[in-house]
Amino acid sequence: MTIRPARFGEAPLLAAIVERAYGPWVPAIGRRPMPMEDDYAARIAAGEAWVLEEAGAPVALVVIERHAGHLLLDNIAVDPARQGRGEGRLLLDFVEAEAARLGLPEVRLYTNVLMERNIALYARRGYAETGREVQKGFSRVFMAKPVSGSAATAPR
């Protein structure tokens, strides 16, 4: 398996993975989660979409945004047929390594307050809750994790 930047023509494939990954959350949340409405062609053009591929085909994706002082993990999606194989873990490892490579001291993310399983997973990975807020009609939990190895956190 390889992680690489998504390619322009893959936008529909990324959207399809997100549809399958987030679809089960629609009844719980009562509406489509924001990643289901994202513009993956724009994300690819901005260099923010990365895919995990196997045998040349994307099977999972992550969307990351570089900000001053942190890397934002905007979206991570693994095809439900492949969940439980460690592919999400590989993508989280990538995001944290990318933050360190860029010299950013932390990774931040947010998730829906109703996605308790995801909140617990991030907590096990070392992400701490930093707040809760309603944005764009979604009740969100904000989390952050310091990244070791970045220029900002490396011992001097």
PyMOL commands that set and color helices and strands:
alter all, ss='L'
color gray80, all
select helices_A, chain A and resi 8-29+34-37+40-45+80-82+87-101+116-124
alter helices_A, ss='H'
color red, helices_A
select strands_A, chain A and resi 2-5+49-54+57-67+70-78+106-112+128-135+138-146
alter strands_A, ss='S'
color yellow, strands_A
deselect
rebuild
show_as cartoon
